[in-house]
Amino acid sequence: METIDLKLGAAVHPTRVAGPADGPLVLCLHGFPDVPQSFDRLLETLAAAGYRAAAPTMRGYTPSCQPADGDYRIAAIARDVLGFIDGLGAERAHIFGHDWGAVTTYAVGARAPERLISLTTLAVPPAHGFFRTSLRVPRQLANSWYQLFFQVPGLSDWAASRRDWALVRRLCRIWSPGHTFSADEWAMRRALFEAPGVRRAMLMWYRHNLRPGDVIRGRGIFARQSISVPTLALTGADDGCIDTRVYDHMVSAQDFPAGVRVERLDGLGHFAHLEDPARIAGLLLPWLAEQTASSAEP
């Protein structure tokens, strides 16, 4: 395992990489509040199976990759991902995205399917119909309160980090009842989140992409999109962030012309890749092998 710098213009994204340079590329995209190192065990497993596995620091999560124009819209972040694929010397890639990484994964799949072999997402379904679905699954409305709170600049910035990020740590406990960050895991995250500009950047993902008007009117990430890349969507049955029942309403075969499969993971929550990395790898490896083989067929 090593860390390399992927340069996209003036931005530098520290990236965890493992595996042979000529192996099929698997790009792992982290979400909030997370770090590339959360994929380390998965990267090692993928590398042992012959894949080139990489987990970049997502836009804003370190001072070196905070954009000068302050743009944290998913369309801009999707362009970052295509830059990561180029920077790692690949024509096409598999993408695994968790949380905001999942949102980004859907966006890349809709915009540049020719650059992708497969998509795997964890914990977040396509956002189209989110408001309507939340009315059908009232618990999701309660779960999403923090998304509205994060729209309030100043107050939410202060609240997020006070008392050693108590609010964020509480959210993580609710989202994954079966997982607790160790002291070392949290210290690593604290050091990252407290670097200059990172707290604001993390919250800007919410402020640029979860505006209440866009949620209600189905604009931005909430617009319907066609994703013509084979997709595996994983959801923890105990997820306290995105209620697993919303997948029954928000994943539509018509939006995935190349096919979509939903796997519900009993006993796991929002951070399933941390709670049981072996189980996630056990689902991911045969999926990647199948899609890699299919993409190689004439």
C-alpha positions, 0 to 999 in steps of 0.5 A: 500500500502506498500513497501517491499524489494525483494532480488535476490541474492545480489540485493535488489529491493524495491517493491510496493505491495497491496492486499491479499497475497493469491490473483492471482499475477499481476506483474507491470513492469515500463519502462523509465523514470519511477518509481514503484509508477507510478502504485500505482492507478492501484495497488490499483484498482487491490487490491480492486478486490482481486489481489495481485498487485506488482510493483518492481523497475526494474534492476538498478533504485536504487543503491541496484539493480545495478548488479555487472557485469553491465548486462542490457540485457533483457535476464538477466532482464527476469530472474529477473522477474521470481525471483520476482514471486518466491519472492512473493510466486507465482507459476504463475502470470499475468504480465503488462509491460509498455515501457521497462517493455513491452519489458521485458514482451514479453521476459518472455512470450517467455522464461517461459510461464509455469510461466504466466497466461496472459500478458498485454503490454502498449506502445511497440509492439514486437520488431521483424521487427522494422527496416523494419516497421520503413521504412513503418512508417517514423515518427517512424524513427524520433521518435526513434532518442533518442535511437541512441543518448543514445548509445553515452556514456558520451555525452548522460549521460551529456545531459540527466540530465542537466538543471534538466533533461530537455531532459528527461522531453521534451521527456515525453511531446512529448510522452504523449501530454495529460499528465504533471508530477506534481511538486511532481511526478517529484521531486520523479523521480528526486530523484530516477534518481539522486541516485548513478549509476541510470542515467548510469543504465537507459541508459545501458538498451538502450546500451545493447539492442538497438545496431544499428547492432542488430536492422538492423539484427534482433538480441537480442530483435529484433529476432522473438519469439513465445509467447504462453501466452494470450496477450493483447497489449495496444497502445495509439493513440497519442503516440509520442514515439512508433507510434501506426501504427507500431502495424499494422505491428509488432503484428502477430498472428503467434507469439502468438499461445495462442492469442493476442488482440490489443486495440488502446486507442484514446486520450491517449499517451505513459504514458496511465496508468498515463493519465487515470488509470481508463480506463486502469483498465477498460480494464485490470480487465475483461481481468485478470478475463477471463484469471484467470478463463481460467487458472483454468479450468481442 
